[in-house]
């Protein structure tokens, strides 16, 4: 049996951060992962450029059944703290829209930084290791694989959620929680495109729009795809969508189309409606969303009722998705370990001493834009101060 002070299951962002912090306290740390590669989600983040945090960090950027839970961790280890580490390694980065920070070269720079920090505090790794049993005997956790047994006084679950199955996502973390009688909030795909045939003819078109469900709204690009609709604004709103909800899209958030059309009428513009509307939106979009017979009419003979209908159709395009593209395309998992079961300061279970849960496995889901990696850094750091 190999003995350690801390065993962390999951060699992702939160697991690495926790290991580094625990190792700084001279704890003997082992990270176990079923994959043969470390930090796979870090490497694919931001299209390979790693959207590692965001300048505009707040608890409002997170979704949870306990909306106050994340406040302690993100205040104790915030975006500026992680940036200090980035500066230490002279990693060049850039700010994009909405405060999002990306490496200029490659996600690998962030992973290499974390691996160097792990090496400096003697973190050990056991990769391609399938765990078949976990139990607690007195104050000690016993973790068994097919051919090895490990023990530790602290156990940290950093196994992530169900999203991106191609890199090995599984329900392992939830299963462990249930084994120890810890409540788990139902999971679903988040930051995920919608499937709908309604927009199939518009595949490839991107438009800046305001997308909303009730009082929640996001303004960014939307992208029509051959399967349905995606793009940053759609991914953001998907995390708030529940089956049966209608989504409202304002395709012209910067203008009042009714005012614009009334100006054309006042100036005695007799052009076809399709020609006038193509000044504001791509012709394909106008053709698909509005009746062709109406579009062929000259603006000066279109009734006020029809003009109001046109404006409503483009300012308040409404659709009710039936399904999303699911975990295969989802960037994150909503739901997870019930935050009410854990200390918000340390991520330790209230029921099982020295059992910790960190990162995406928790019922804390960030917006698109580096918030989920920041949650990994913050929650991993918090657990690493005590585990």
N, C-alpha and C positions, 0 to 999 in steps of 0.2 A: 504493500500500500504506500502510495506517495502522499506525503503530508504537506499541507500548505496552510497559511493563515487565511487566505482568501482565494476562492475559486470563482471565476466569472465565466458564465456560459454565454458565448456570443462574442465574436471578434469583430464587431462593428464599431461605429463611432462612439456610442455610449460606453461600451465595454472597454475600449482602449482608454478613454478618458478616465474612467473609474480606476483602471489598473495603474495608470500613471500616478494618479493622486494617492492611491493606497500604497504604491511602491515608494513614494516620497516619504511615507511614514515608516519605512523600513519593514513593511509587511512582505511576506513571501507570497507572491501572486502568481496564479496560473490562469490563463485563458484557454478554454476549451471551445472548439468549433467543429461542426460536422463538415464544413467546407475545406477545400485545400488552399483557399485564398483568404487573406485578411482584408477587411474593409471594402468589400465589393460594392456596397451601396455608396460609399464615399467616392469610389472611382467613377461611377456612372452619374453621380450628381452633377446637375448643371450641364448636361450634355458632354461630360468629360472635363468640365472646367471648374467643377465644385462650387456651388453656391453655398458657401460655408457659414454665412450668418447674414444679418441685416442690420443696417444702421438704426432702423425704426422699430425697436423691440419693445413689446408691451404684452401684458397678459391678454389684451384684446385680440391678439393675433393667434390665440389658441382656442380650440374647441374641446370641451370636457363636460361631463355631468357634474363635475366640481370645478367651476370656473376660477376659483381662487387658489386651487392647489398649486399651479405652476408659479405663482408669484414669488414664493420664497427662493426657489432654485434660480430663476432667471434674474433675480435681484442680487443674489450672492455670487453668481458667476454669470456675467452678462456678455454682450457682444464685444465690449471694450477689453474684457479680460482675455477672450479668445484672440482678439487682434494683437494683444501684447505678445502672444505666442507666435503668431504669424510674422510679426515684425522681428522677433528674435531670430527667425530663420530666413529673414530677408526675402520672403515670398512676395512677389509682385501681384497686386490684385487691382481690380477696377470696380467702380460703382456703376450699376445699371439702374434702370427705372425702379422706383419705389424702394430705394435704399438697399437693393440686393448687391451683395459682394461676391465676386467671382475671381478665381485665380486667373492670371493672364496667360499662363502656360498650360498647366495640367492639374487635374485632381490628384495625380500621383504625388505632387508636392506636399499636399496636406497629409496624405497617408504616410509618406516618408518621414514627415515631421513627427507624427504620432509614434511611428515605429522607433525613431531615434530616441524620443522621450521615454518610451517603454524599455528600450535597451539600457538606457542610463540608470534605470531603477531596477534592472534585473527581472523584468516580467518574463515569465516562461509561457510557451504556447504548446498546445497539443491540438493539431489540426487533423482533419479527416477522421474525427473521432465521434462515433455514434454512442450517445449515452443511452443506456438501457434501464437504469434505475437510479433513483435518488431517494434517500431516506435520512432522517435525523435521529441519531442515537445520543440521547442526553444533549450535550452542547455541541456535538460534532455532526457535520453533514458528511454522509458517505455517498460518493458518486461513482457509479460503476459503468464501464464501457464493456465491450465484448471481451477484451483481454486485459484490462487494467482496472484498478480501484484507486480512488483518490479520496482524501479526507481534508476537511477545512473547518475552521471555526465560523467563518462567514461565507455565505453563498449569494452571489449576485446573478440575477437573471436578466440578460441583455440580448434576448434572442429576436427582438423585432416583432413585426406583425405579419400579416398574410400577403402583403403586396409584393409584387415582382417575384413570382414563384420560380422564375428561371434561374434566380441566384440562390434558391434553396429556402425561401420563406416557408414557415410552417406554424402550426398551432402549439408548438412545444412549450412556450412560456405560459400560455393559458392553461395547458394541461398540468403544469407544475403547480400553478396557483390553485387550481381545483383540487389537486392532491392534498394540499395543505389547508383546504377549506377556506380559501380566499376568494371572495366574490369577483366575478369577471363580467364586465359590461359587454353586451352583444356587439359583435364586430360587423363592419361593412366597409366597402371600398371608398376611399376618399381621394380627392384630387384626381378625378377620373373622367374621361370623355363619356358622352352620351351616345347611344345608338338610336338613330331615327332615320327612316327612309325619306322624310319630308324634304331634306336639304341635299339629297344625293346629287342633283344636277349642279350644285354649287361647289363641288369638291375642288379644293385648292385655293379658294378665295378667303382672304383674311381681312377683317374689318375691325377697327377700334369701336367698341360699343360699351354700353352700360348694361350689365346683366343683374337681375334681381329676383329674389324670392322674398315676398313680404318686405320687411324693413332692411333686409340684408342685401347689399349691392356691391358689385365690383366693376370698375372701369378699366378694361384692358382689351387686348385683341381677342377676337373669337376667330376660329378657323373651321371652315366647313370641310368635312372629310367624306370619303366614299362610304364610310359607315354611319356618319352622323355629324356631330359637332364637338369641337374641342377648342384648344387655345387657352391661354392663361385665365381669362375671365370665367370661362366655362369650368375649368378645373377648380377654381376657387369656389364657385357657387355649388359645385357638386357635393362638397363636404357638408353643405347645409340642406341638401335636397333629401326629401323623404318621398316614398312612393305615393303617387297621386298629386304631388305638388306641381303647379304650373310655373314655368320660368318665363319671365318677361325680359325681352331684349330691346333696348333702345338703340337702333342702328345709326341714329343721327344725334348723338348726345350734345353736340356743340351748336346745333341750330334749332330753331323753331320752324319746322317745315311749313306749317300753316301760314306763318308770317311771310316766308319766302315765296310761296305760291301766290299769296295775295298781292305781293309786290309785282310779280309777273303779270297778274291779271290787270292791275292798275296801269301797268305800262303797255297794256294791250298786246301781250305776247300770245301769238296764235300758233305757236309751235306745238307739235304733238307732245302729249304728257310724257311719253317714254323718253323723248329727247331732253326735256327739261329735267326729269328726275335723274337722268344719267350724269348730270353735273354734280350730283350729290352722292350717288352710289354706283357701283359697277352695274353695267347693263344687264348682266346675267341675273343679278340679285333682284333687280326691279322686275324682270320678266318672269321669274319664278314666283315671286311673292304677290304679284298683282295680276288681275285678269287682263289678258291680251287685248280684248275688245276695248276695254277702258283705256289702256295705254295708247291705243291708236288714235284716240280722240284728241282734238286740239283743246288745249287748256281752257280757252275762252268759252267753250260750250259744255264744260264739265260742271255739274251741279254742285252747290255748296255741300250737300249731303255726301256726295261722292268724294269731294276733296277732303272732308273731315274723315271719311273712311280711310282714304289713302294715308293721311297723316297718322291716324291711329295704328294702321297696319305696320308702318315703318318705325314709329316711336314706341309702339307697344306690341311688338311681335311676340305672340304668345305660343308656347308649345309645352306639352305635358309629356316628358320622357317616360317610356315604359321601362327601360333598363339602362344600365351603364355598361361599359366594357369590362367591368369587374376587376378582380385582383390582378389579372394578367397585365392590365395597363395602368392600374392605380399606382400612384406614387406613394401613398400612405394608407394606413389602416385606421379607421375610426373605431372607437371603443377600445376595450382591453381591460387590464387589471383595474379594478375599482379603486380610484384614488382615496376614497374614504377608508380604505383598508391600510393605508400607508401614512407614515410621517412625511409631511410636505418638506421638512427640513433635511431629512436624511434618506428618504425613499425606503426606509425599513418597514417591514410588515409589523402591524400592531399585534398580530396574533402569534407570529413565529419569530422569536428573537434571532437576530443576525441573518435574516433572510431579506434580500433587497431586490427591488424591481426597478429597472431604469430604461429610458429611451422609449422607443415606439411601442413596446409591449404594454405600456401604460395607457390609460384612457386620457391621453393628452395628444391632440393632433394640431399641428401648426398649419398656418396658411402656406401657400406657395411662396417661395422667396428666401429660403435659408432658415426659416423658423424651425423646421423639424431637426435640422442638424444642430441648431443652437440649443434645442431642447435636449438633444443627445449630450452635447457638451455640458450643459447646466446640470442635468439630472445625474450624469456620470460623475461629475466633479463633486456634487453634494454627497453622494453615497461614498465616494472615495475618501472623504474627510473622516469617516467613522468605521467603515467596514474593515 
